Amino acid sequence: MWETFLQNLQNTTWTEGIAVFFGLASVWYAKKENILVFPTGIVSVLIYIYITFFAKLYADMTINFFYFVMSVYGWYMWTHHDSVKEQRPITWCNKKDHLISFAGLIVTYIAMYYVLAYHTDSDVPIIDSLTTAIFIIGMYLMALKKIENWIYWIIGDFISVPLYIYKGLILSSFQFFIFLLIAILGYREWRKRYRERLPL
């Protein structure tokens, strides 16, 4: 196993390395509630669209395009302000948010699985569809600054670590492991920031 790991690590391309670097930076900035989460994320996802296509992770390729769109949307939402508040605050999901998220997760999973299983040569349609659906909802909730976004990232990252090892993308698998750790810290930090902003 160790020899396989080293061999796959040696086969890592510079494009994957750059994507991982900017991906890690993006998640770190997200944890800090820093607007740089979006430009660094955009660089990473554009490269991963290329990488996942050749790895036959078609659902992940699709989600990276979705990340790009949501990064632009999130960039706008985080900086949009009015005369009352300068930036969108961190909040918890309400019942409507949970319903939309759960419905979106189910619909996205079913749609992605159908496409991958019957219209592509994907060899991991179930897992690829599942992580894609989870990450889409996570990105949507992050754009809205909902604390629960981190829960979706934690679950998706946990599943992605062995998935990317299986596909031979060792550096990316390591990236998802770091994502997992940062997501746990992000969840704790956003909860803390939410409590600090509550009126006394």
N, C-alpha and C positions, 0 to 999 in steps of 0.2 A: 504493500500500500504506500509506504514511504517513497519507494522508487518511482511508483506511478505518479505520486504527487510532484516529485522533483522533475520528472520528465514533462509533465503537463505545465509546470511552472516555467520550464525552459522554453516551451513552445508558446508562451504568452507573447502576444504582439504588443507593439508600442501603442497601437490604437486602443487596445483594451486597457492598458496601463493609464492612459490619459483619461479614458472614460471613468475608470475607477477613482482616480484622483479627484476629478470634479464631482463625481457622485458622492464621495465621502464628504467633500467640502460642502456640498449642498445640504446634506442631512445634518451636518454640524451647525450650519447657519440656521436651519429650521429649528433645531433644538434651542438656539439662542434667540429665536424670534427675530432674526435678522433678514432684511429684504434681499440680501445677496443669495438667499436660498434659491431664488428663481433664475438669475443669470447663470450661476454655476450649474444648476440643474439642467438648464437648456443645453449647455455644451455637452454634458454627459449623455443626455437622452438622444441627441442627434447622432452621436457616435454609436450608441447601443442599438439604434435602428439598423445600422449597417451590420453590427456584430451578430445580433439575434437572427437576422435574416439568413446568414450563412450557417448558423447553428441549428436552423430549422425550429427555432422557438418563435413560431409565428404569432402566437398570442402575446408574447413578451414584446415582439416587434411592434405590434399594434398598440400596446399599452405605452410604449415609449413615445409613439406619436401623440397619444392622448396626453402623456405627461407634458409634451411640448405645448399643446393647446392650453392645458390647465395651468401651466407655469405662466403663460402670458396672462391668462385670466386672473390667477392668484396675484401676480405682480400688480395688476390694476386694482384688485380688491384690497390688497394690503395698503396701498398708497392712496386709495380714494378716501377723501375726508370731507367733512362739512364744517359748518361754523361751530358745531357743538363738540365734536370729538375729532382729534387729529388722525387717529388710526383705528382700524377695526379691532375691537378687544377680543381676547381669548374667552370663549364661552363653552359650556357643555351643550350637547345635543338635547333638543326637546323631543317629545313623542313623535312629532311630524318628521323631524330629522332622522330619527331611528327607523321609522317606517320607510322613508324614501331610501335610506341606505340599505336596508335589508332587501327591499324589493329590487333595487338596482343591482345588488350582489347576485341574487338568484337569476334575474333576467340576463345579466351579462355572462354569468357562468354557462347557462344553457345555450345561449347564442354562440359563445366562443367554442364550446365543446362541439356543437353541431358542425361548425365550420371546420374546425381542426380534424375532427374524426372522419368526416365524409368528403372533405374537399382539399385536404393537404396530405403530405407525407409525414406529418408529425408522428413521432413515436412516444410522445408523452402528452396526449391531448387532455387527459383528466387533470393532471397536476398543472400543466401550463395554463389551462383555462381557469383553474381555481385561483392560482396566484395572481393572474391578470385581473380577475373580478375583485379580489381583495384589494389589490393596489389601486385600482380605479376608484373605489369608494374611499380609500385612504387619502388619495390625492384630492378628491372632491372635498372631503371634510377639512383637509389642511388649507385649501384655498379659502374656506369659510372660517378658519381659525377655530375649529371645534377640537376640544381636547381628545375626543375619541379617535381622531385620525391616527394617533399613535398606537392604539390597540390594533387597528387594522395593519399598520406597518409591522408591528411585532409579530403577528401571526404569519403574514406573508413572507417576512424575512426568514423566519424559522423554517418554513417549508422550502424556501428558495436555496438555502445552503446545500442540502443534499442534491437538489435538482441540478444545480450548476456543476457540482462535482461529477454527477452522472454524465453531463454533457461535455466534460473535459475542460470547462472554463474555471480553472482553479482560482485564479486571481479574482474573478467575479464572485465565486463562492465565498472567498475570504471577505470580499467587500460586503456581501449580505450578512456575514457574521458580525462585522463591525456595525453595519446598519442596525442589526438586532440590538446590540449593546447601546447604541446611541438612541434608538427608539425608546428603550426602557428609561434611559436618562431623560429623554425629551418628554415622555409622559409625566414623569415626576416633576420636572421643571415647569411645565405648563400648568400643572395643578397648583404648584406653589405660586406662580405668577398670577393665576386666577384668584387665589385666596388673598394675595397682597393687594389686589385692586378692589376687593370688596369694601363697601363703605363700613366704617366703624360703628 
